[in-house]
Amino acid sequence: MHPAAVVTAGSLLAGCVPHLLVLSGRLPHDLVAGGRIADGRTGRLVSAASVPVLVAEAGAALWAGRRTERARVVGGLLSAHAALTLVPQLLGTRFERRVAAPICGVWLAGASALALSA
């Protein structure tokens, strides 16, 4: 297993935690969505959709970590997604800048290392 795959998967799973907290009602949706989502119902729907995507991406990273011929493609796709996700995190709420952006940065670093490992 390539270490970059483990880092990538771990950061993706860590990214699930705020969404699970929104779904459980322990974290207000506007902290996670940075004001981009107006109401709590929509915020919960976005979190509910985000969790399976992040889990699937974590699984893909682990799968690619065992198959070096797939690492470049999967790592590249995950890097692109992380880079696109990082920008709104850096421009978002204090919570997003202090919690979500560092998680996303680790995700980007791990996925980039995975892509370059092949």
N, C-alpha and C positions, 0 to 999 in steps of 0.2 A: 504494500500500500504506500503510495507516494505521500509524504508528509503534507504537501500542499493541498492534497485532496482532503485530508483530515482537518486542516485549518479552514478550508473553504466550507466544508460541511458543518463544522462547529460554529462558524460565524453565521451561517444561514439558519441553523437551529436556534442560535441566540437571538436572531432577528425575529423568531416566532414569539418570543416571550412577551414583548409589548402588545402584540396583537392578541395573544391569549388573555392578557390582563384587560384589554379593552372588552373582549367578549365576556369576561367574567364580571365586568362592571367595576373593577378595582382601579382602572386607569381611564380618565376621560378621553374620549375619542379625539378631541381637538388637540391634545398634546402630541398624539401620534401623527395626525393628519396635517398639522401645521396651519390650520385654518382653511385648508383646501376643501374640506368637507363640512357642509353647513349643519347637518343634524346628526344626532346620535345613531339613529336607525341606519343611515347610509354608512356611517363610520363603522358600525358593527358588521355590515355587509362587506365592506372593503376588507376589514380584518379577517372575516370568515373566508374570504376568497384568497387572501394573502398567505395564510398558514399552509394550505395544501401546496401552493406553488413553491414556497420556500422549502418545504419538506421534500418535494419532488426534486428540486434543484440540489438539495443536500445529497439525496440518493444518487443523482446523476454524477455529482462530484466524486462520491465514493466509488461508483462504478468505473468512472474514467481513471481513478487513481490506481486501479488494478489492471487497466488495459492501456498501455502507453500509446498505442496507435490511435486511441480515441481521446487522449488527454488534450491534445492541441485544439481540437474542435470544441469539445465540451468546455474546456478552460477558457477558450476565446469567447464563446457564447455567454458564459457566466461572467466573464470580465466585462463584456459590453453591458450586460444587465446591471452589474454592480456600478459601473461608471455612470449609467443613466440614472440610477437610484441615488447615488451619492450627492448629486447637485441639489435636488430639492431638500435633502437632509441638511445640507450645509446652509441652506437659505431658510429653513423652517424655524420651528419654535426652539426655545432653549433646550427642551428635552431632546428634540431631534439633533441639535448640534452637539450636545454633550453625551448622549447615549447612542442614538441611532447612527450618527455619522461615523463614530469610531468603529462600531460593529461593521458598518458597510465598508469602511476603509480596510479592515482586516479581510473581509470577503473579497474585495478587489485585489488585494495583495496576494491572497491565497490562490484565487482563480487565475491571476496573471502568471504566478509561478507555475501553476499546473499547466497552463497553455504553453509556457516556454520550456517545460520539462521534456516535451516529446522530441 
